[in-house]
Amino acid sequence: MGRILEGVAIALSAIWGSKLRSFMSVLGNIVAVTSIIAVVSLIQGMNATVTDAIVSRVGADTFRVGRYGIMRSEEDREKMRSNPRITLRDAEAIRRYSPLVQSVMAQSSTTGEVTYKEHVLESVTVTGVSAEYINFSSYTAEQGRLISPSEVERNRNVVLLGWGTADRLFGPRHPLDQVVKISGVHFRVIGVSEKQGTSLMGQSQDEFAVIPLGAFQKLFGARSSLSLSVKPVDPSVVQKAIDDATVALRIERRLKPRQKDNFGIFTSDSILAIYEKATAGIFAVLIGVVALSLVVGGIVIMNIMLMVVTERTFEIGLRKALGAKRRDIMLQVLAESVTLSVAGGVVGTTLGFLVAWTISKLSPLPAAVQVWSVMLGIGITAFVGLVFGVYPAMRAARLDPIEALRKE
């Protein structure tokens, strides 16, 4: 252990004595580790944000039924284009068939114009919901209250506004009980949703208006396709409830045994799996870029260590003449090589954190520092220093002490 520490001390002294040469030696490692830390931090931050968004939208204990399933290609898109619309009859079929289903919410969304006096908001997301929406956690009220099930069933012209919509329409004024126009029809504001902020793409998630489904269909037509959110009686029976819903919809739509489902069922896990598969490609590209940078950095370190061995030929010969064994010389050179490489890893780690932090401050992309990414970056650089330091170490160990002493 003492020999290793001695080699590390010698390496640190050499690095400090030749700062520019040392920096150029580990530049490849710095670039590679900076890439690892920055990209991993950004991807982990995005993963956490996307996971929270998907779970909050879909729900950890719910699943969605839509007109289309997961489309992975243009061929899938063509096959699903003829799928029939999701209707309230489909929702009723699921309720009637499965005892494992607690609640089925139907909803439909489009964009419309929302106005209040002289204030006009275009392209606001207007969502119509059935009475069961009260059983789901997708909607909250920071001011006022949610739309009651009786108001939904009676198709009352009441609206729950998103925080951003209410702020742009009313400013500092109190929005409750005010009357707004949605596509030219009057609606009374009964609540304002909690602020949700912006998405990863910088789009506001607070520009929306929620109204009863019947009122929505009067405004935008009853032929628009619905999506269904299904909540099982218990989170442990989600998969069984999905199976029941699939059977119920196949019966309702009179599908034959050999016919494929003409609808799609999604859970938060299935959507997350698609996202993770997409980000796996980013990791693959990162691995290629990092591997190339590390190979280049390793070759540079090997050349520098060969030069160091040449410069210190007399010192090595003197040590061998005084009784140092081959393994002692190899250990010293390897310790210096690993120390030099790890120094680049430490600098790269610091720069990676700074890059990720700067991007997170200047853009909507979040950053999350992972301990394993730090260990991975430094561990890889240590491995590179060890591998590419073997040849210089072997060359130093093979020096003849007599010939080495003659070099002085």
Steps between C-alpha positions, in 0.01 A plus 500: 500500500789732581645447153168587337472819704857587412421453129190717534702772675764491224226517234331798666833677524566435131151623405549820697846552356381464138148638509454562127642164396288323761188685386557406135568142609163456667293718264338193343401370844364841599280513189376144553415541868343841442274335242409218738416722795316769303291266285422254781399786731269649236351163402440402862336835565282455191413144604386616844296786352343287226420223748327744733310653208384164362402362839313820586320498164423130469520404866703223659184301580295576187509428128380677187289374211539684171407471136854414395757268652876548511623593151861405437497536121308645208355153439348499850355845432332377180354195675352706783365779284168315455450437875151611614460787743494441875146574622303511823366155413855367529530658846170345605609161367812506718299602808241231439739215425775531761444490878866605539434848357419773750455794262514584128549861393434614143661813367570679175726795418541758228622857468266795519480873561443625855410866555422732789397853406783634284740214581511229232699175534531287190584128484422423865461128568132441581423164664158349558473246782237257624372500859751234610794737453464599866643155593830567318789713619567674166314814603531716810361835609726764654214751508131422512399139439481222242197446279254282691367172349145641497620801298665265253190282468278806445745649247525829690708774341766513770877490450817416692782715362870422492720730707659660193167554323350669807809715549500625140126566498454662840844611621472618863119489492310222675397242235230309693140549383618703202351412160726408209421400144623170359454494123235767541298328778483638856647293787523591868841456665467284812866411559863551401740207484836489678803624307679219315779695330653425160582178322848389385437674168426830675123484438265612775294228665259754652321617184180295514131506585298205632125483437230229522516247218143570386574872470821416313309288248247778445786737419723277291273216386413159639700305242841583644680193632523456875778359716418298810687496831430186700566465873499145647369428848858434615844570347590131532235398243593748224604227255187293566287811453680564168418145391134550596486833314650336191237223504219751561605717205542201268150382588353850461667537160411144392856407412563143392766292681752540216445873459747736667395761755377818332579714804804575717557451872783685675644502849763733638747210485437435129550868414815515713632189322467679165680805635780291652544315173538832320758633748694173477612616155646814653699289746627282212626805311654635821687174557649517150611862538642441847679181393670685214605787728635257758702306244652822369567617855653166591736508203611852591564393861700199378718723282554743786597217736744363241655846484510514881677163511755628247556821699546306825715217366787584737266517801351162413847350447616638835200354681558160343871518590401569861284187507161600361328206335317498165162500671602808702581691181178381330295598804650849505434563129147357520424715805613809311296404192183432701544820703543706184190343344287536813602866528342549159192313623465732799528808280250350255256422782511860620453636148216253437314627806552859389376426146189317627426772754541775239269324253238443769508872588485624141238252372199298623717187512549386860819346638538235769845405629544126545773360727542197277584723201782661701635158601465381141688798354790481743507119491523495120786750498685294761454191280626688194807619691568144616459339155697757304765523770591130479728529195703797633524323838628178340748696292630677810523173693707338222769771505852372566629699803853522358380632162257731678775651716714563192225726362587772755 
